Amino acid sequence: MKITSNLPFVAADGQVYYAYDLEEWPFQGKTIYEVIRIMAGKPLFMEEHLERLKQSGLTLGMPMEGIEAAVAEDMKQVVAHCEIKDNNLKIVAGYLESGAFSYVVFPVKSFYPPKDYYENGVKTVLMHVERENPNAKVINTELSTKVDNLRETTDIFEGLLVDSEGRITEGSRSNVFFVQGDRLLTPRSNHVLLGITRQKLLAAIEELGIAFEEAEIRASEAYLYDACFITGTSIGLLPVAQIDDQKINSPGNPILKKLQEGYDRIVQTSLEKIDWE
């Protein structure tokens, strides 16, 4: 696997390397991963991300004992060596060609949507794709490459995945929510990767007393909702202005605005609890 670091230092199995000395790592077979955002030099929702990494590994029968503490220390070292203030770190774990279990931590090129994306919303496209195991965060190079190409060659920001029964499940790298009147809906949890931002948003929903349910979201009816937004590590809560050729007036939705404010408070509280000095 290529180590696509955008900064000078990376780490693997407890050792820090110059990025030019570790441009590849010999993983074989399936690999699991997490992407954690560093904000103001601190990892956002690190414990939750590393717990999900552990659970993804256990789902695939990987030896995950002690993985959280080991990866957290390597993350801290990479952040310190690279003097990171705002950038994403990617953690990839799996088996090497030798049969040994291994992990790598490296900074990756990070895109944070500019202000106008939140003010105007983004365009999305429906993609008929199903994940083999949606509750485990397994690398899907084909899907991520396809969406990256869309971003580079069109004004499409994200692909919304549709399963064989015509239901929207999630984004290629995000969770998706819909607003209908005063209710908030999202696809059923057994069909999606349970994103950390999604998890934190649910806490904001409860705090704000907003009616919420998991439901089947038919792709053919997506344009009938009052608003739609996607959630993720780098984007937070991002309004969707268009699905295929159907426009949705999401950016001005009052429920979405309340949720954005509630989520921002949770982010700030989380960062204040971390002491990496």
HUDA-V840100 format. One line per field, one symbol per residue. phi: phi as a letter, one per 30 degrees, with the letter a starting at -180 (. if undefined). psi: psi as a letter, one per 40 degrees, with the letter a starting at -180 (. if undefined). burial: b if it has 24 or more other C-alpha atoms within 12 Angstrom, else e. Layout:
BEGIN
phi->???
psi->???
burial->???
END
This chain:
BEGIN
phi->.dccdcbdbbbbhibcbdedcbdbbddbidbcabbcdcbhibddhdedddddedddddeciddcdidddddeddedddddddhdcbaccccbblcdddjddabbbadbebccededdddcibcbbdbdbbddbddcdcdbdddddddeddddcbcdcbccdbddcicdcaddbacbbbcbicccbbedddcbdddddeedddddddddiddbadadcdedceddddabbcbaedcicbdccabhcccbddecdddddddddddeddeddddddcbcd
psi->hhhgheieiiihfehhiideegeihfihaiiiiihhhhhfeihhfddddddddddddddefihehedddddddddddddddefhdhiihhhhiaiideeiiiiihiiihhhhhidddddeiiiiihhghhidgdehghhgddddddddddddeaehdihhhhaeeehhdiidfiiiiihhbeihiiiideeihgiddddddddddddefhhiihihhhdeedeeidiiiiiiddebhhihehhbehihgddehdddddddddddddddddddehhf.
burial->eebbbebbbbbbbebbbebeebeebbbeebbbbbbbbbbebbbbbbebbbbbbbbbbeeeebebeebbebbbbbbbbbbbebebebbbbbbbbbbeeeeebbbbbbbbebeeeeeebbeebbbbbbbebbbeebbbbbbbeebeeebeeeeeeeebbbbbbbbeeebbbbbbbbbbbbbbeebbbbbbeebbbbbbbbbbbbebbeeeebebeeebbbbeebbebbbbbbbbbbbbbbbbbbbbeebbbbbbbebbbbbbebbeebbeeeeeeeeee
END
